């Protein structure tokens, strides 16, 4: 059930990362418009040279910047050339945090509930100076299952990125090339680090691939995981899923399998006021449950790990 919107001003800057989907971009923009952030950043990658239809679609999508009709400072980063799905978003995040100490990030296919914004704002302020917390996510992939019903969120090693928030202090630790990975792996720092041997294989394979494809990598989230892992950073996970991913489908770059249980999950409202845990401890029970669900989903959807 929806909660009452907090009786306070929404003051958190928002970064919207867009590309060539005017339809989903508009839906996300309408959600942002309702909270009226005082500063809105819009970043767009350039059209792909081998996709002729991109030119018109990118141009149409960028027009959303002209529709801001509330008191708001708008900054844009519209690229002429295509950087890809890894470099473009991550460099946009860096641009955002060159201007802001903290903020909310939404890509053009991540449709949030209204309470997502207030959830992020409250936790950005609460954990602003707590280096143990590096990430505030809007997703929960436990499909209603909860380990601890007493609190509005838990702390995880996994940071979900379909609508999230963080601080400059955290993003400064990001390294697109994960330069320390091979050294740490060779010295055994990841031995015993993961839940089990299957998670170790799953995570390290992604890092291995990132290193092997250096120069052509078209993702950034594995590197963000790596940054949190090597700095012992935790991520906040809400007890309800607050963001719906509109991007599943064959025309997507990464989320191509609509049979995934994560596809089209409803964006729910979280109860306010939030119930804060009086501790900052990883909920390993929930993390085990999530990873078990993840592996089942991969097998079910026949997606390559």
Protein Blocks (a to p, Z undefined) as FASTA:
>chain_A
ZZddddbddfbdcddddfklmklmmmmmmmmmmnopabdcdddddddfklmklmmmmmmm
mmmmmmpcbdcdddddddfbdebjklmmmmmmmmmmmmpgbdcdddfkbccdfklmmmmm
mmmmmmmmmmkbmbdcfbdckgopafblkbmbdcdfbdcfehpaddfklmmmpcfklmml
mmmmmnopmgokamblmlmmmmmmmmmmmmmmgojaccfklmmmmmmmmnopacdddfbd
fbdcfkgcjkbmklmclkbmkgopacddddddddddfbdcddfklmmmmmmmmmmmmmmn
opaZZ
